[in-house]
Amino acid sequence: LPRLRENFLDDSVHFSKRIRYSPDHKFQKQSTSFAALEEEEEVLRHGVKPFIKLKHPHTVYHADYNKHTEQYLLLDTTSVHFWSKSGQYVKSCKINTFFTNFISIPSNDCLIAWSEDAESLKILSLNFEFLGTVECPSAIKSIIYNDSTDELLTGGLGNFTVWSFRKLRDQKLVRKSVIVMGINPEDELQQLMVEDVIGPAQRCFAVSSKRVYIFDIFGGKMLMCLEDLHKHDITSCIFVCNLTYLISSCMSGSIKVWDESWSLKHVFVGHCAKVTQLLYYVPDNCIISASVDKTIRLWSLVFLDLMQCIQTWSMTLGLGILPDNSTLYSFGDHGVEVWEMKTLHKSLCKSNSIIQSMSSTTSPRVPTRLLTTLEDKSLGILSPITGELLEVCYLPAQAPSSSPSAALVTDDSVTESGTFITEGNHHHHHPTMKAAVYIPSEGFIYCLDESGDIYVFITCGNPCKLLSVWKSAKLDCVTSCLTNYEYLVDATPYDEADLDNLTVGIREDLSVKFLMVVAGGQVNQNILMAGCQDGSLVMFNRRYGRIDFRIQGHETEVAHLVSNTTHSRVISAGNDHVIRVWRMYPFAEEALAPMFSYYTSNTPKNLITGLDRLFYSYEKPDTCTF
């Protein structure tokens, strides 16, 4: 009955969302068929959501997933229970010898089982048939398998042991080395974690009370011991190789992030009880923590904040992720819970200010870059692959218009840091950035402010160097929007030598205002175009900072201007509710020729082209819809 009620409520919510507003100002209901509702839409959610529950009457000490048979293995006090990936019970296997944990090693066709505080390892077949035992130097506290070296690592009371596998029937596991030097004899190595690298620099991290030991696996020695990382005993730790972060959790529920110099970088607080296990989830660049407070939390290592909190139905003792990173499972005192993990988006980078707009470069000759304008009146160029901030430029502060120094702006009045030098103690203000165009093949950035002035930057350093400012009064037009039309004769990508020569040439001669790349006797051109407040479209001569061509396109201000080089088109949209399509002739004296126009009921809010299509969005004030 509760499940039926839950399904009914879910369907009722979906039904209530299917009330559409019709043009004749009457609300209309769609079909009430639940089958039809399920076929019409599918809700996609980013993050973790419940999938299935594998209920068990006894406490599950350990759970594992066999990728070869695609089955979950649940261990309790007497048996091992097999469940399919879809949640169907398969079989149970009664164990003849008691153990509380096991690790599967399919490459050696065996399982290694042990009980805490026992001084021997049990070797089992993949069907949990007893094969033999191996004596250990002391009571066993933790075990991990090193896949890169095909070795077994165990932590005990005052020792760290490395085991090798042999293909012998009577001796399958052989002790390779035992490390005791530097370890406190009373310390119990509770948890082990192997660094995910291949080579002689591979390390192993071991947790003991408030300490973390670091071992050299190949050298067979202890490297260092990190003392007093937490006020309470440490319960789990992981090492994130790509960020060189050591992440540890403790009995109080706090999670600490340590950098490569072992300095504290951040503390995650949210759990109110012991954290039982930590995992690193690669697609979202986050860590997953499980606690006995019946919650699983996802913490972002990019934004250093909580991403998602999941309420579990039982106390979670451990976690696991399937090899394809699509499923998360947790086990505890009431069975196993399986969760689906959907990655619909990825955290690329973090900004210290609100992002106002973002666009990408489209030149096929150079790598793609993201151009972002921020609320703090700055502009950044990002790599869409790594999220690294490559370049940044700031609009320089200006003196009030009443001061004589504000009437003229030259290169000599700008310092290396991009600030203005003016006489007198005037109050300066930073202009608001309205639009920006980046030409990556030449290294120039053109920024438009709210007054119609255009700032020309060059990416010869970080921050970018300000070359000149085109004043709207001198240009005899007040610019409202910008776009770049890239005419390519040779679209082959630059090689590294060409990019190096281009960068050196730009850096050696900062007075160059325009750079042309010659290919096959013809010229690849980047034509900077703008829409003006008087409704005209202009083309700039970027060498001298003047207007070469002007044509009247709209009766009122031009709100949007985009280019489509594939079809030699330029599209403009004005506040006169007209979208006009122009044919572009790059080398002609009159480069723009009107083709046809669209008449809209409202001014477009956004304008974009894709393949041979034109898309625009608009607002309908009478119906409050977009």
C-alpha positions as CSV (number, residue, x, y, z in Angstrom):
1,L,0.0,0.0,0.0
2,P,2.7,2.6,0.8
3,R,4.4,1.8,-2.6
4,L,1.1,2.1,-4.5
5,R,0.4,5.4,-2.7
6,E,3.9,6.7,-3.6
7,N,3.4,5.7,-7.3
8,F,0.0,7.5,-7.3
9,L,1.5,10.6,-5.8
10,D,4.3,10.6,-8.3
11,D,1.9,10.3,-11.2
12,S,-0.3,13.0,-9.7
13,V,2.7,15.4,-9.6
14,H,3.5,14.7,-13.3
15,F,-0.2,15.1,-14.2
16,S,-0.3,18.5,-12.4
17,K,2.7,19.7,-14.5
18,R,0.8,18.9,-17.7
19,I,-1.5,21.9,-17.6
20,R,-0.7,24.0,-20.6
21,Y,-1.7,27.6,-21.3
22,S,-3.5,27.8,-24.6
23,P,-3.7,30.8,-27.0
24,D,-7.4,31.3,-26.3
25,H,-6.7,32.1,-22.6
26,K,-8.2,28.9,-21.3
27,F,-6.4,26.2,-19.4
28,Q,-6.6,22.8,-21.1
29,K,-5.8,19.4,-19.6
30,Q,-4.0,16.8,-21.6
31,S,-4.7,13.0,-21.6
32,T,-5.0,11.4,-18.2
33,S,-3.6,8.1,-19.3
34,F,-0.6,7.2,-17.2
35,A,0.9,5.1,-20.0
36,A,0.7,8.1,-22.3
37,L,2.3,10.3,-19.6
38,E,5.3,8.0,-19.3
39,E,5.8,8.0,-23.1
40,E,5.6,11.7,-23.4
41,E,8.5,12.8,-21.2
42,E,11.5,11.5,-19.3
43,V,13.0,13.4,-16.4
44,L,16.8,13.4,-16.4
45,R,18.5,14.2,-13.1
46,H,22.2,14.8,-12.5
47,G,23.8,13.0,-9.6
48,V,22.8,10.0,-7.5
49,K,19.3,8.5,-7.4
50,P,18.0,5.2,-5.9
51,F,17.9,2.2,-8.1
52,I,17.2,-1.0,-6.1
53,K,17.4,-2.4,-2.6
54,L,18.8,-5.8,-1.7
55,K,17.1,-6.5,1.6
56,H,18.8,-8.9,4.0
57,P,17.7,-10.1,7.5
58,H,21.2,-10.0,8.9
59,T,24.0,-7.5,9.0
60,V,26.1,-7.4,5.8
61,Y,29.7,-7.3,6.9
62,H,31.0,-6.9,3.4
63,A,29.7,-6.6,-0.2
64,D,31.5,-6.9,-3.5
65,Y,30.7,-6.9,-7.2
66,N,31.9,-9.5,-9.6
67,K,32.2,-7.9,-13.0
68,H,32.7,-11.2,-14.8
69,T,29.4,-12.7,-13.6
70,E,27.7,-9.3,-13.0
71,Q,26.6,-10.3,-9.6
72,Y,26.6,-8.7,-6.1
73,L,28.2,-10.8,-3.3
74,L,26.8,-10.3,0.2
75,L,28.6,-11.7,3.3
76,D,27.0,-12.3,6.6
77,T,27.9,-14.5,9.6
78,T,27.1,-17.8,8.0
79,S,26.8,-17.5,4.2
80,V,27.6,-15.6,1.0
81,H,24.5,-14.6,-1.0
82,F,24.6,-13.9,-4.7
83,W,22.3,-11.3,-6.4
84,S,22.1,-10.3,-10.0
85,K,22.8,-6.8,-11.2
86,S,19.1,-6.1,-11.7
87,G,18.3,-7.1,-8.1
88,Q,17.2,-10.7,-8.5
89,Y,18.2,-13.3,-5.9
90,V,20.4,-16.0,-7.4
91,K,21.7,-18.4,-4.7
92,S,23.4,-18.7,-1.4
93,C,26.7,-20.4,-0.5
94,K,27.3,-21.6,3.1
95,I,30.8,-21.0,4.4
96,N,32.6,-23.6,6.4
97,T,35.0,-21.3,8.0
98,F,34.2,-18.0,9.7
99,F,35.5,-14.7,8.2
100,T,34.2,-11.1,8.2
101,N,35.8,-9.8,5.0
102,F,37.1,-10.9,1.7
103,I,38.7,-9.5,-1.4
104,S,38.2,-11.0,-4.9
105,I,41.3,-11.5,-7.2
106,P,40.0,-12.9,-10.5
107,S,43.4,-12.7,-12.1
108,N,44.7,-15.4,-9.8
109,D,41.3,-17.3,-9.6
110,C,41.0,-17.0,-5.9
111,L,39.6,-15.0,-2.9
112,I,41.5,-13.9,0.1
113,A,39.3,-13.9,3.3
114,W,40.2,-12.9,6.8
115,S,38.7,-12.0,10.2
116,E,39.8,-9.0,12.2
117,D,42.4,-9.8,14.9
118,A,43.0,-13.2,13.3
119,E,46.7,-14.1,12.5
120,S,46.1,-16.0,9.3
121,L,44.7,-15.4,5.8
122,K,42.3,-17.9,4.2
123,I,42.6,-18.7,0.5
124,L,39.3,-19.6,-1.2
125,S,38.3,-20.4,-4.7
126,L,35.9,-18.1,-6.6
127,N,33.1,-20.5,-5.5
128,F,34.2,-20.0,-1.8
129,E,35.8,-23.4,-1.5
130,F,38.5,-23.6,1.1
131,L,42.1,-23.9,-0.5
132,G,44.4,-23.2,2.4
133,T,45.7,-20.7,4.9
134,V,48.8,-18.5,5.3
135,E,50.2,-17.3,8.6
136,C,50.8,-13.6,9.1
137,P,53.4,-11.8,11.3
138,S,50.6,-10.4,13.6
139,A,46.9,-9.9,13.9
140,I,45.4,-8.6,10.6
141,K,43.8,-5.2,10.5
142,S,43.5,-4.3,6.8
143,I,44.1,-5.8,3.3
144,I,44.3,-4.3,-0.2
145,Y,45.2,-5.7,-3.6
146,N,47.7,-3.8,-5.7
147,D,46.6,-4.5,-9.3
148,S,49.6,-2.8,-11.0
149,T,52.1,-5.2,-9.3
150,D,49.8,-8.2,-8.7
151,E,50.6,-8.1,-5.0
152,L,48.7,-8.3,-1.8
153,L,49.3,-5.7,1.0
154,T,48.4,-6.3,4.6
155,G,48.5,-4.1,7.7
156,G,48.8,-5.4,11.1
157,L,49.9,-4.6,14.6
158,G,53.2,-2.7,14.1
159,N,54.0,-4.1,10.7
160,F,53.3,-3.7,7.0
161,T,53.6,-6.8,4.8
162,V,53.8,-7.3,1.0
163,W,52.7,-10.7,-0.4
164,S,53.3,-12.2,-3.9
165,F,51.1,-14.7,-5.8
166,R,52.6,-17.9,-7.1
167,K,51.0,-20.5,-9.4
168,L,51.9,-23.3,-7.1
169,R,49.1,-25.5,-5.8
170,D,50.4,-25.9,-2.3
171,Q,51.7,-22.4,-1.8
172,K,49.7,-19.8,-3.6
173,L,50.6,-16.8,-1.5
174,V,54.3,-16.0,-0.5
175,R,55.5,-13.4,1.9
176,K,57.7,-10.9,0.0
177,S,58.7,-8.3,2.6
178,V,57.8,-7.1,6.1
179,I,58.3,-3.5,7.1
180,V,58.5,-2.8,10.8
181,M,61.2,0.0,11.0
182,G,59.7,3.4,11.8
183,I,56.3,1.9,12.9
184,N,55.2,2.2,16.4
185,P,54.8,-1.4,17.7
186,E,51.5,-0.5,19.3
187,D,50.0,1.1,16.2
188,E,47.3,-0.9,14.3
189,L,47.3,-0.2,10.5
190,Q,43.5,0.0,10.2
191,Q,43.1,0.9,6.5
192,L,45.4,0.8,3.5
193,M,45.2,2.8,0.3
194,V,47.5,2.4,-2.8
195,E,48.4,5.4,-5.0
196,D,47.0,4.9,-8.5
197,V,50.3,5.2,-10.4
198,I,52.6,2.7,-12.1
199,G,56.3,2.6,-11.4
200,P,58.8,2.7,-8.6
201,A,57.4,5.9,-7.2
202,Q,54.2,4.1,-6.1
203,R,53.2,4.7,-2.4
204,C,50.8,3.1,0.1
205,F,49.0,5.1,2.8
206,A,48.1,3.4,6.1
207,V,45.8,4.8,8.8
208,S,46.6,4.3,12.5
209,S,44.6,6.2,15.1
210,K,45.5,9.9,14.5
211,R,48.5,9.1,12.2
212,V,48.9,8.3,8.5
213,Y,52.0,6.2,7.5
214,I,53.4,6.5,4.0
215,F,55.3,3.5,2.6
216,D,57.5,3.0,-0.5
217,I,56.2,-0.3,-1.9
218,F,59.1,-0.9,-4.3
219,G,61.8,0.2,-1.9
220,G,60.3,-1.7,1.0
221,K,60.6,1.1,3.6
222,M,58.5,3.7,5.4
223,L,58.9,7.2,4.0
224,M,57.2,9.4,6.6
225,C,54.5,9.5,9.3
226,L,51.9,12.3,9.4
227,E,51.0,13.1,13.0
228,D,47.9,14.5,14.5
229,L,45.9,15.1,11.4
230,H,42.6,15.0,13.4
231,K,41.6,15.5,17.0
232,H,39.7,12.2,16.8
233,D,40.8,8.8,15.4
234,I,41.0,8.7,11.6
235,T,38.6,6.2,10.0
236,S,39.3,6.4,6.3
237,C,41.6,8.1,3.8
238,I,42.1,8.3,0.0
239,F,44.7,9.9,-2.3
240,V,43.6,11.8,-5.4
241,C,46.6,11.5,-7.8
242,N,45.5,14.1,-10.4
243,L,45.2,16.8,-7.7
244,T,47.8,15.3,-5.3
245,Y,45.3,15.6,-2.4
246,L,45.3,13.4,0.6
247,I,41.7,13.3,2.0
248,S,41.0,11.9,5.5
249,S,38.0,11.5,7.7
250,C,37.6,10.9,11.4
251,M,35.2,9.7,14.1
252,S,33.6,13.1,14.6
253,G,32.4,13.2,10.9
254,S,34.8,15.9,9.6
255,I,36.7,15.4,6.3
256,K,40.0,17.2,5.7
257,V,41.8,17.9,2.4
258,W,45.6,18.0,2.5
259,D,47.7,19.3,-0.4
260,E,51.0,17.9,-1.7
261,S,53.0,19.7,1.1
262,W,50.7,18.1,3.7
263,S,49.2,21.5,4.5
264,L,45.5,21.7,5.3
265,K,43.6,23.0,2.3
266,H,39.9,22.6,3.3
267,V,37.6,21.0,5.8
268,F,34.2,19.5,4.9
269,V,31.7,19.5,7.7
270,G,28.3,17.9,7.5
271,H,28.3,14.4,8.9
272,C,27.3,14.2,12.6
273,A,28.8,10.8,13.3
274,K,31.6,8.5,12.2
275,V,32.6,8.4,8.5
276,T,33.0,4.8,7.5
277,Q,34.5,5.1,4.0
278,L,35.6,7.6,1.4
279,L,35.6,7.1,-2.4
280,Y,36.8,9.3,-5.3
281,Y,34.4,9.7,-8.2
282,V,36.4,10.6,-11.3
283,P,33.6,11.9,-13.7
284,D,32.4,14.6,-11.3
285,N,35.8,15.2,-9.6
286,C,34.2,14.7,-6.2
287,I,34.6,12.5,-3.1
288,I,31.8,10.3,-1.8
289,S,31.6,9.8,2.0
290,A,29.4,7.3,3.9
291,S,28.6,7.6,7.6
292,V,26.8,5.8,10.4
293,D,24.4,8.8,10.5
294,K,22.5,7.1,7.6
295,T,23.7,9.6,5.0
296,I,25.9,9.5,1.9
297,R,27.3,12.9,0.8
298,L,29.1,14.1,-2.4
299,W,31.7,16.8,-2.0
300,S,33.0,18.8,-4.9
301,L,36.8,19.2,-5.1
302,V,36.4,22.0,-7.6
303,F,34.0,24.2,-5.6
304,L,35.0,22.7,-2.2
305,D,31.3,22.4,-1.2
306,L,28.6,19.9,-0.7
307,M,27.0,18.7,-4.0
308,Q,24.4,16.2,-2.8
309,C,23.2,14.5,0.4
310,I,21.5,11.1,0.2
311,Q,19.5,9.6,3.0
312,T,20.0,5.9,3.4
313,W,17.6,3.4,5.0
314,S,20.3,1.7,7.2
315,M,23.6,2.5,8.8
316,T,26.2,2.4,6.0
317,L,29.3,0.3,6.7
318,G,31.0,0.5,3.3
319,L,30.8,1.8,-0.3
320,G,31.7,0.5,-3.8
321,I,31.5,1.7,-7.4
322,L,31.1,-0.4,-10.4
323,P,34.0,-0.4,-13.0
324,D,32.0,1.7,-15.5
325,N,31.4,4.5,-12.9
326,S,27.6,4.2,-13.5
327,T,26.5,2.6,-10.3
328,L,27.2,3.1,-6.6
329,Y,26.3,0.6,-3.9
330,S,26.4,0.8,-0.1
331,F,26.0,-2.0,2.4
332,G,25.0,-1.9,6.1
333,D,23.0,-3.6,8.8
334,H,19.9,-4.1,6.6
335,G,21.3,-5.1,3.2
336,V,22.6,-3.4,0.1
337,E,21.3,-0.2,-1.6
338,V,22.2,0.4,-5.2
339,W,22.3,3.9,-6.7
340,E,22.4,5.1,-10.3
341,M,25.0,7.8,-11.0
342,K,24.1,10.2,-13.8
343,T,26.7,12.7,-15.1
344,L,24.8,15.2,-17.2
345,H,27.3,18.1,-16.6
346,K,30.8,18.5,-15.3
347,S,32.3,21.2,-13.1
348,L,34.9,22.9,-15.3
349,C,36.3,25.7,-13.2
350,K,35.4,28.2,-10.5
351,S,34.9,31.9,-10.9
352,N,35.3,34.5,-8.2
353,S,32.6,36.7,-9.8
354,I,29.2,36.2,-11.5
355,I,29.5,35.1,-15.1
356,Q,27.5,37.4,-17.3
357,S,28.1,35.8,-20.7
358,M,30.1,33.0,-22.4
359,S,31.0,32.2,-26.0
360,S,33.4,29.9,-27.8
361,T,35.8,30.6,-30.7
362,T,35.0,28.9,-34.0
363,S,38.3,29.2,-35.9
364,P,39.4,25.8,-37.2
365,R,43.0,26.8,-37.3
366,V,43.6,27.2,-33.6
367,P,42.4,25.3,-30.5
368,T,38.9,26.2,-29.2
369,R,38.8,28.8,-26.4
370,L,36.0,30.0,-24.1
371,L,35.5,33.7,-23.7
372,T,33.7,34.7,-20.5
373,T,32.7,38.2,-19.2
374,L,32.3,38.6,-15.5
375,E,30.4,41.0,-13.3
376,D,33.6,42.4,-11.9
377,K,34.3,44.0,-15.3
378,S,36.9,41.5,-16.3
379,L,37.2,39.1,-19.2
380,G,38.8,35.6,-19.1
381,I,39.9,33.1,-21.7
382,L,39.6,29.5,-20.7
383,S,40.6,26.1,-22.0
384,P,37.4,24.0,-22.5
385,I,39.4,20.8,-21.9
386,T,41.1,21.5,-18.6
387,G,39.2,24.6,-17.4
388,E,42.5,26.5,-16.9
389,L,42.3,30.3,-17.0
390,L,44.8,31.2,-19.9
391,E,44.4,34.9,-20.1
392,V,42.6,37.7,-18.3
393,C,42.0,41.3,-19.1
394,Y,40.5,44.2,-17.2
395,L,38.9,47.4,-18.5
396,P,41.0,50.2,-17.1
397,A,39.6,52.8,-14.7
398,Q,38.4,56.1,-16.2
399,A,38.4,59.5,-14.8
400,P,35.0,61.4,-14.8
401,S,33.9,63.0,-18.1
402,S,34.3,66.5,-16.6
403,S,38.0,66.1,-16.1
404,P,40.2,67.2,-19.1
405,S,42.2,63.9,-18.9
406,A,39.2,61.8,-19.7
407,A,38.7,63.3,-23.1
408,L,41.8,61.6,-24.6
409,V,43.0,58.1,-24.1
410,T,46.4,57.0,-25.5
411,D,48.7,54.1,-25.1
412,D,51.1,56.2,-23.1
413,S,48.5,56.8,-20.4
414,V,48.1,53.1,-19.7
415,T,50.5,51.2,-17.4
416,E,51.5,47.6,-17.6
417,S,48.8,46.6,-15.2
418,G,46.1,48.1,-17.3
419,T,45.4,51.2,-15.1
420,F,45.2,54.8,-16.2
421,I,47.6,57.5,-15.0
422,T,45.8,60.9,-14.7
423,E,46.7,64.1,-13.0
424,G,44.9,65.2,-9.9
425,N,43.0,63.1,-7.4
426,H,39.8,62.4,-9.4
427,H,37.4,59.6,-8.5
428,H,37.9,56.9,-11.1
429,H,35.3,54.3,-12.2
430,H,35.5,51.1,-14.2
431,P,33.3,51.0,-17.3
432,T,30.9,48.1,-17.7
433,M,31.8,45.5,-20.3
434,K,28.9,45.1,-22.8
435,A,30.4,42.7,-25.4
436,A,33.7,41.2,-26.4
437,V,35.2,39.5,-29.5
438,Y,38.4,37.3,-29.4
439,I,40.4,36.5,-32.5
440,P,42.7,33.6,-31.4
441,S,44.6,33.3,-34.6
442,E,45.9,36.8,-34.1
443,G,45.8,37.2,-30.4
444,F,43.5,40.3,-30.3
445,I,40.6,41.0,-28.0
446,Y,38.0,43.7,-28.7
447,C,35.9,44.8,-25.7
448,L,32.9,47.1,-25.9
449,D,31.8,49.1,-22.9
450,E,28.4,50.7,-22.2
451,S,29.4,54.1,-23.7
452,G,30.2,52.6,-27.1
453,D,34.0,52.7,-26.7
454,I,36.0,49.8,-28.0
455,Y,39.2,48.6,-26.1
456,V,41.8,46.7,-28.1
457,F,43.9,44.2,-26.1
458,I,46.6,41.8,-27.2
459,T,47.3,38.5,-25.5
460,C,51.1,38.9,-25.0
461,G,51.0,38.5,-21.3
462,N,48.8,37.9,-18.3
463,P,46.9,40.2,-17.8
464,C,46.5,41.2,-21.4
465,K,48.2,44.4,-22.8
466,L,45.9,47.3,-23.7
467,L,47.0,48.7,-27.1
468,S,44.4,51.4,-27.8
469,V,40.9,52.6,-27.2
470,W,38.6,53.6,-30.1
471,K,36.4,56.4,-28.8
472,S,32.8,56.5,-30.0
473,A,33.0,60.2,-30.7
474,K,36.0,59.7,-33.0
475,L,34.4,56.8,-34.8
476,D,31.2,58.9,-35.3
477,C,29.0,55.9,-34.1
478,V,27.9,54.5,-30.8
479,T,28.4,50.7,-31.0
480,S,25.9,48.4,-29.4
481,C,27.1,44.9,-30.4
482,L,30.2,43.3,-31.9
483,T,30.9,40.2,-34.0
484,N,33.9,38.8,-36.0
485,Y,33.5,37.4,-39.5
486,E,36.4,35.0,-40.2
487,Y,37.0,34.5,-43.9
488,L,39.3,31.5,-44.5
489,V,41.1,30.7,-47.7
490,D,43.3,28.0,-46.0
491,A,41.6,26.3,-43.0
492,T,44.4,23.9,-42.2
493,P,45.3,24.0,-38.5
494,Y,48.5,25.7,-37.4
495,D,51.3,23.5,-36.3
496,E,53.3,24.2,-33.2
497,A,56.1,26.1,-35.1
498,D,53.6,28.4,-36.7
499,L,51.9,29.2,-33.3
500,D,55.4,29.8,-31.8
501,N,56.4,32.2,-34.6
502,L,53.0,34.0,-34.4
503,T,53.4,34.5,-30.7
504,V,56.9,35.7,-30.9
505,G,56.0,38.1,-33.7
506,I,53.2,39.6,-31.7
507,R,55.3,39.9,-28.6
508,E,58.2,41.5,-30.4
509,D,56.1,44.2,-32.1
510,L,53.4,45.4,-29.8
511,S,52.6,48.3,-32.0
512,V,51.1,46.0,-34.7
513,K,47.4,46.7,-34.8
514,F,46.5,44.2,-37.6
515,L,48.1,40.8,-38.6
516,M,47.3,39.0,-41.8
517,V,48.2,35.4,-42.4
518,V,49.1,34.7,-46.1
519,A,48.1,31.4,-47.5
520,G,48.5,30.4,-51.2
521,G,48.8,34.0,-52.3
522,Q,45.5,35.0,-50.8
523,V,44.6,36.4,-47.4
524,N,42.7,34.9,-44.5
525,Q,40.7,37.8,-43.0
526,N,39.1,38.6,-39.7
527,I,36.6,41.3,-40.3
528,L,35.4,43.1,-37.1
529,M,31.8,44.3,-37.5
530,A,29.4,46.2,-35.2
531,G,25.8,47.2,-34.9
532,C,25.2,50.8,-33.8
533,Q,22.5,52.6,-31.9
534,D,21.4,54.5,-35.0
535,G,20.5,51.2,-36.7
536,S,23.5,51.0,-39.0
537,L,26.0,48.2,-39.5
538,V,29.7,49.1,-39.8
539,M,33.0,47.3,-40.7
540,F,36.2,48.5,-39.0
541,N,39.7,48.9,-40.3
542,R,41.5,47.3,-37.4
543,R,44.9,48.6,-38.5
544,Y,43.9,52.3,-38.1
545,G,40.9,52.0,-35.9
546,R,38.4,53.6,-38.2
547,I,35.2,52.7,-40.1
548,D,35.7,51.4,-43.7
549,F,32.1,50.6,-44.6
550,R,28.7,51.6,-43.2
551,I,25.2,50.6,-44.2
552,Q,21.8,51.4,-42.7
553,G,20.1,48.2,-41.6
554,H,17.4,49.0,-39.0
555,E,15.3,52.0,-38.0
556,T,16.3,51.7,-34.3
557,E,19.2,50.3,-32.3
558,V,20.8,47.0,-33.5
559,A,20.4,44.6,-30.5
560,H,22.2,41.5,-31.9
561,L,24.7,40.7,-34.6
562,V,26.0,37.2,-35.5
563,S,27.9,35.8,-38.5
564,N,27.8,32.4,-40.3
565,T,30.9,32.0,-42.4
566,T,29.8,28.6,-43.7
567,H,27.0,30.2,-45.7
568,S,28.6,33.7,-46.0
569,R,25.8,35.3,-44.0
570,V,25.5,38.0,-41.4
571,I,22.3,38.3,-39.4
572,S,21.3,41.4,-37.5
573,A,18.3,42.0,-35.1
574,G,17.1,45.4,-34.1
575,N,14.7,46.8,-31.6
576,D,12.3,47.5,-34.5
577,H,11.2,43.8,-34.4
578,V,13.1,43.0,-37.6
579,I,15.7,40.2,-38.2
580,R,17.6,40.9,-41.4
581,V,19.9,38.5,-43.3
582,W,22.8,39.9,-45.2
583,R,25.1,38.3,-47.9
584,M,28.8,38.9,-47.1
585,Y,31.4,39.8,-49.8
586,P,34.7,40.0,-47.8
587,F,36.8,41.8,-50.6
588,A,34.1,44.0,-52.1
589,E,33.9,47.7,-51.4
590,E,30.3,47.3,-50.4
591,A,30.7,44.1,-48.4
592,L,27.1,43.7,-47.2
593,A,24.1,43.1,-49.4
594,P,20.6,42.6,-47.9
595,M,18.9,39.4,-48.8
596,F,15.6,39.2,-46.9
597,S,14.0,40.0,-43.5
598,Y,11.9,38.4,-40.8
599,Y,9.3,40.4,-38.9
600,T,8.8,39.4,-35.3
601,S,6.2,40.4,-32.7
602,N,8.8,41.2,-30.1
603,T,12.5,42.1,-30.0
604,P,14.7,38.9,-29.9
605,K,16.5,38.3,-26.6
606,N,19.1,35.9,-28.0
607,L,20.2,35.2,-31.6
608,I,22.3,32.2,-32.8
609,T,23.0,30.2,-36.0
610,G,23.5,26.5,-36.2
611,L,24.2,24.7,-39.5
612,D,21.7,26.3,-41.9
613,R,19.2,27.3,-39.2
614,L,18.6,30.6,-37.4
615,F,17.4,30.5,-33.8
616,Y,16.1,33.3,-31.6
617,S,14.3,33.6,-28.3
618,Y,11.9,36.3,-27.2
619,E,9.6,37.3,-24.4
620,K,5.8,37.5,-24.6
621,P,4.8,40.1,-22.0
622,D,1.1,39.5,-22.3
623,T,1.4,35.9,-21.3
624,C,4.6,36.1,-19.1
625,T,6.3,33.4,-21.2
626,F,9.6,33.2,-23.0
